[in-house]
Amino acid sequence: MRIVPIVAVLLSLAGCDKPSTTSSPPPSGSVSEFHVSIFNACGNDVTVEVGSAAGSGRQVLLLNAARETITGGAEQIFLIGKGGELLATYQPIQGKQKAQVTSDCTAIERVD
Protein backbone atom coordinates (compact mmCIF):
# COMPACT_ATOMS: atom_id res chain seq x y z
CA MET A 1 0.00 0.00 0.00
CA ARG A 2 1.37 3.37 -1.04
CA ILE A 3 0.43 5.96 1.60
CA VAL A 4 2.16 9.04 0.21
CA PRO A 5 0.22 9.16 -3.11
CA ILE A 6 -3.08 8.57 -1.29
CA VAL A 7 -2.37 11.44 1.12
CA ALA A 8 -1.42 13.71 -1.79
CA VAL A 9 -4.65 12.85 -3.62
CA LEU A 10 -6.75 13.46 -0.51
CA LEU A 11 -5.07 16.80 0.16
CA SER A 12 -5.59 17.96 -3.41
CA LEU A 13 -9.25 16.91 -3.29
CA ALA A 14 -9.74 18.79 -0.03
CA GLY A 15 -7.96 21.87 -1.41
CA CYS A 16 -5.49 21.87 1.47
CA ASP A 17 -2.34 21.47 -0.61
CA LYS A 18 -1.99 25.19 -1.40
CA PRO A 19 -3.97 28.41 -1.06
CA SER A 20 -5.76 29.70 -4.13
CA THR A 21 -6.47 33.29 -5.11
CA THR A 22 -8.52 32.37 -8.16
CA SER A 23 -12.00 31.02 -8.48
CA SER A 24 -12.64 27.53 -9.76
CA PRO A 25 -14.31 27.22 -13.13
CA PRO A 26 -17.89 25.95 -13.15
CA PRO A 27 -18.70 22.49 -14.50
CA SER A 28 -18.21 22.21 -18.24
CA GLY A 29 -21.08 23.60 -20.26
CA SER A 30 -22.72 25.61 -17.47
CA VAL A 31 -21.93 29.00 -19.09
CA SER A 32 -22.72 29.28 -22.76
CA GLU A 33 -22.88 33.07 -23.09
CA PHE A 34 -21.89 36.00 -20.88
CA HIS A 35 -21.81 39.79 -21.10
CA VAL A 36 -19.55 41.43 -18.51
CA SER A 37 -19.65 45.20 -18.08
CA ILE A 38 -16.24 45.68 -16.46
CA PHE A 39 -15.00 48.91 -14.86
CA ASN A 40 -11.32 49.63 -14.27
CA ALA A 41 -11.09 51.09 -10.75
CA CYS A 42 -7.29 50.69 -10.85
CA GLY A 43 -5.22 53.88 -11.21
CA ASN A 44 -3.47 52.41 -14.28
CA ASP A 45 -4.44 50.98 -17.63
CA VAL A 46 -4.68 47.17 -17.33
CA THR A 47 -4.88 44.21 -19.67
CA VAL A 48 -7.45 41.45 -19.34
CA GLU A 49 -7.52 38.32 -21.43
CA VAL A 50 -10.61 36.33 -22.38
CA GLY A 51 -10.01 32.66 -23.08
CA SER A 52 -10.18 29.08 -21.91
CA ALA A 53 -6.76 29.40 -20.24
CA ALA A 54 -4.35 32.24 -19.49
CA GLY A 55 -2.21 32.91 -22.54
CA SER A 56 -4.71 31.40 -24.97
CA GLY A 57 -7.25 34.13 -25.58
CA ARG A 58 -7.89 37.61 -26.85
CA GLN A 59 -6.51 40.58 -24.92
CA VAL A 60 -8.48 43.70 -24.04
CA LEU A 61 -6.86 46.91 -22.79
CA LEU A 62 -8.92 48.58 -20.06
CA LEU A 63 -8.06 52.26 -19.69
CA ASN A 64 -7.98 53.89 -16.25
CA ALA A 65 -11.52 54.70 -15.00
CA ALA A 66 -13.10 53.30 -18.17
CA ARG A 67 -15.87 50.74 -18.61
CA GLU A 68 -15.81 48.06 -21.30
CA THR A 69 -18.23 45.28 -22.23
CA ILE A 70 -16.69 41.85 -22.73
CA THR A 71 -18.68 39.00 -24.21
CA GLY A 72 -17.84 35.35 -24.46
CA GLY A 73 -18.94 31.79 -23.94
CA ALA A 74 -17.32 29.00 -21.96
CA GLU A 75 -14.32 31.20 -21.11
CA GLN A 76 -12.74 32.98 -18.16
CA ILE A 77 -11.34 36.49 -17.80
CA PHE A 78 -7.73 36.84 -16.65
CA LEU A 79 -6.11 39.98 -15.22
CA ILE A 80 -2.60 40.21 -16.68
CA GLY A 81 0.25 42.13 -15.02
CA LYS A 82 2.73 44.47 -16.74
CA GLY A 83 5.25 41.64 -17.05
CA GLY A 84 2.67 39.26 -18.56
CA GLU A 85 2.08 37.41 -15.27
CA LEU A 86 -1.37 36.19 -14.24
CA LEU A 87 -2.70 38.34 -11.38
CA ALA A 88 -6.29 37.13 -11.06
CA THR A 89 -8.99 35.01 -12.67
CA TYR A 90 -12.66 35.91 -12.97
CA GLN A 91 -15.23 33.25 -13.80
CA PRO A 92 -18.24 34.83 -15.52
CA ILE A 93 -21.73 33.59 -14.81
CA GLN A 94 -24.42 33.02 -17.43
CA GLY A 95 -25.95 36.23 -18.81
CA LYS A 96 -25.33 39.89 -17.98
CA GLN A 97 -23.22 40.97 -15.02
CA LYS A 98 -21.04 43.78 -13.71
CA ALA A 99 -17.46 43.45 -12.51
CA GLN A 100 -14.53 45.69 -11.73
CA VAL A 101 -10.77 45.61 -11.54
CA THR A 102 -10.04 46.52 -7.91
CA SER A 103 -8.41 49.83 -6.98
CA ASP A 104 -5.22 48.01 -5.93
CA CYS A 105 -5.00 46.49 -9.44
CA THR A 106 -4.74 42.89 -8.16
CA ALA A 107 -8.19 41.34 -8.65
CA ILE A 108 -11.44 41.33 -10.57
CA GLU A 109 -14.57 41.28 -8.44
CA ARG A 110 -18.26 40.89 -9.20
CA VAL A 111 -20.35 44.02 -8.49
CA ASP A 112 -24.05 43.91 -7.60
Salt bridges, closest charged atoms under 4 A:
GLU33 OE2 - HIS35 NE2 3.00
GLU75 OE2 - ARG58 NH1 3.72
